Amino acid sequence: MKNNIFSIDELPNFLIYRVRTQGAVALRKAFLAAGFDLTPEQWGVMTRLRDNEGMNQNQLAERTFKDRHNINRILNLLEKHGYIKRRPDKSDKRAHRIFLTKSGRMIQEKLTPIVLNHLHQRFKDLSPKDIETLHRILKHIIKNIEEIEDSIRAGSKLLNNA
């Protein structure tokens, strides 16, 4: 650090972004090497669906931290490949419930060992205590960010009522 200013490479946010980006690129390459043309984002969406099928697009976007445009793009690709099926929501005619197809379940299951191996390699040589500490710190940061968002929402409400 020089003059109490972080170099961008030393910023925790940049390091977290780099871990996420490099990890996604490496996982994508692992998928391709195994013969699967799927992105880690698509696999993540399929995993959320596996755990909670029948969500609508907004619920899925919220649980995968994707905006409406990105979740729609991902779902369109997954549907094009036959991995998901959208069914009309009986209680809301504007919405669709999303389900994995048999093919989608099979692909998701085949990719899971690749993901687990990738994660094992990513965290090799870290002790369980190191991983526990990392987990605790990241959850604390997430909590702080959620508090910031809550504060902003509360401030926005106050401004709107003025």
Secondary structure, 3 states (H helix, E strand, C coil): CECCECCHHHCHHHHHHHHHHHHHHHHHHHHHHCCCCCCHHHHHHHHHHHHCCCCEHHHHHHHHCCCHHHHHHHHHHHHHCCCEEEEEECCEEEEEEEEECHHHHHHHHHHHHHHHHHHHHHCCCCCHHHHHHHHHHHHHHHHHHHHHHHHHHHHHHHHHHC
